[in-house]
C-alpha cells in the first residue's frame, strides 16, 4: 500500500502581487495531481494550507475542484486538514475544504478526527495556535489511544515543532505521540524526513517557492511531494520533485563590471520558457540611478521581476558594527522583553498575536485574545446565597 503526501500548496497566492505567480502555483498543483495519478497511489493526504487564505478566489477553488475530480475518477480518495492560512481561528468557522465534501474530499476536523482506509487508521487535527496548546495536547493524547488499536496508523498535523522551528512553534517534540506509523506534517515549507518513534515524520515542504527564504532548501531538495510505502516494518519515503514553472536567479555583480555581468545573465536566461525572478546584488555602487537604469534597460524585457540591491563603498565597514545575520528581528525582541515573566505560554501568545496583527487579521487576533484570557485568567462565577 502506498499513498501521496503533500502540503502547503497555497492555491491563490499572488506572490509579489503578480498574477503570473498565482498561475504558477496552479500549474504546479496540476502537475502534482497528474504525477500522483501516474504513480497509482491508493490515497492522498494533504496536510494543510491547501489554499493561501480562508476565502479563496473562484479560480483557486476551480483549480482544486478540477484536480479533485481527476483524482476521484482515478479512484484515489483525498484526506485533508485545514492549515493556518486556509482556516479562520474563530469558533464555529469552517475552512473552504468543506465545500468539496460532496466531490469526495474527506475532511479531517475536530468533529471528525479519523477515518479508516482498509486497515490503515488515518487521524489528525487542523491547525491549532500556540494559545490552544493544552487543548491540542489533550486531543493528541486521545488520538494516540485510538491508534494503539491499529497496526498501521497515520497522524496528520499542520503544526510547528520546536525541533524544526525556531521560536514560532506550537508543539515540542516530546508532545507528539510516538505510536503512529507515519506523521504527515504540514506548515514548514522546507523538506524534512526524520525518524520518530517506530515510524517516520515528514514535512514534504511547499509545492512552490512561497518565500525567497526557501530558495536554499529548494535548490537542495527541490519542490514537490512524497510517496509513502507502508508495506515494510517502517515506511519508505520516495521524494518526488516537480519542476516549478519559473526560476529564481541570484547574482552578485560588481558595479565596475556591471555590463559584462548582465550579459552573462542574459545568456543564462535567454532560453527559459518563462521569465524568471531576478535577485541582483550590485557591490561598490557609485551611482544607484545609473546602475538601476542599466539593469532595467538590459533585463526588464527578459525577467518577470527584478529585485535589485545596491551596496555603496564603505557599507562593509558598517556591517562589522551591525551584524545583520545575527540582528534581532521583531519576534526575537518581543520574546526577549517577555522573558522576565518566566512564562512560555505568554511568550507564545504574544508571538502568535504579533503574527496575526502583522497580517491584518484583526478578527482572528481578537478571538485569540479572548481564548487566551479565558483560559489563563478564568473568572469564577459568583454563587448566590439563599
Helices and strands as residue ranges (DSSP letters): E 2-6, G 15-17, H 19-39, E 43-46, H 58-73, E 77-80, G 96-103, E 106-107, E 114-117, E 120-124, G 130-132, H 133-147, E 152-158, G 173-175, E 182-186, E 192-196, E 199-203, G 212-214, H 215-221, E 224-229, E 236-241, E 248-254, G 255-257, H 258-269, E 276-285, H 288-299, E 303-312, H 315-321, H 330-338, G 339-341, H 344-358, H 362-376
